Amino acid sequence: MGATGNNILFYINDNYNNLTSSLQKIASTILATPSIVIDSTSTELSEIIGVSEATMIRFCKVLGFKGYSDFKIRLAKELGADNQEPVPIGINRSDTPVEVVKKVLLLEAQDINYTLDMLDPKELSKCLNYINSANNLAFFGFGSSSNVANIAKDHFLNFGKKAFAETESLAQIALANSLGKDDVAFIISISGESHLTLEISRIAKNNGAKTICLTQNPTSRLSISCDCSLICYRKSGLLDDLGTVSRTVNSSIIAAIAIACITMDWDNATTTVAKNRQKFRELQFSGTANIS
């Protein structure tokens, strides 16, 4: 094996089945959260994953690197950790606008494919069952994640689920405090370490609600504390919350979950969606609708 001349994450993913079980454990964590390498020493990462430091070094050498430091430097460059440009790594000033659009869409497609491979079927099934049996479903997200929370609310409202989302911090705290044992708090956070998201999770759990998180960081305090944790992947491992950060993967997961929940309650969802469509058409073409 040898990743030194290739896209490192693609190489790890393509050769995953050729690794031993202990090396696959390392690979899974790095594929889900590549920035964890940049933020950790070999000793720290070994402890986080639950392998020996010798196994971590062997993983790096199997990929063709001299050791952990060599692997860390190369991966940091690939992820653009030292990138000071206002756009994702790989997009250049010399690119035409059409080329930029194509590159961005390709990056989004790669992220979705990685996420598809990394989603844990057991956690996903648990998530669907929690949502399907919930009386009320509340979505939480801060910064640009709040946009995803509102999109999620709209998806579930459309097929008859009582869904809520708030954008202001204090309103989100109040919403979390209104949840009970038959409700679900769905928390969206890239880092999984935001104080406010952790507080929302604590409040919801204390009130008896089930908690689900959608995060990029499988070792975060939020991921560990929630009843169900869904891990999304972004090739850019930077855990910032800039306006340029993509939310396509998060939004795609939410849409897929909503459609899966519809299939679990097919007849009721069909009736509700049909009524909504009729009301939408009345408003669109006549300007009025019978809201009764």
Sequence and secondary structure as in RCSB ss.txt:
>XXXX:A:sequence
MGATGNNILFYINDNYNNLTSSLQKIASTILATPSIVIDSTSTELSEIIGVSEATMIRFCKVLGFKGYSDFKIRL
AKELGADNQEPVPIGINRSDTPVEVVKKVLLLEAQDINYTLDMLDPKELSKCLNYINSANNLAFFGFGSSSNVAN
IAKDHFLNFGKKAFAETESLAQIALANSLGKDDVAFIISISGESHLTLEISRIAKNNGAKTICLTQNPTSRLSIS
CDCSLICYRKSGLLDDLGTVSRTVNSSIIAAIAIACITMDWDNATTTVAKNRQKFRELQFSGTANIS
>XXXX:A:secstr
   TTS HHHHHHHTGGGS HHHHHHHHHHHH THHHHT  HHHHHHHHT  HHHHHHHHHHTT SSHHHHHHHH
HHHHTTT  SSS TT  TTS HHHHHHHHHHHHHHHHHHHHHH  HHHHHHHHHHHHH SEEEEEE TTHHHHHH
HHHHHHHHTT EEEE  SHHHHHHHHHT  TTEEEEEEESSS  HHHHHHHHHHHHTT EEEEEES TTSHHHHH
SSEEEE   SS      TTS  HHHHHHHHHHHHHHHHHTHHHHHHHHHHHHHHHHHHHHHS     
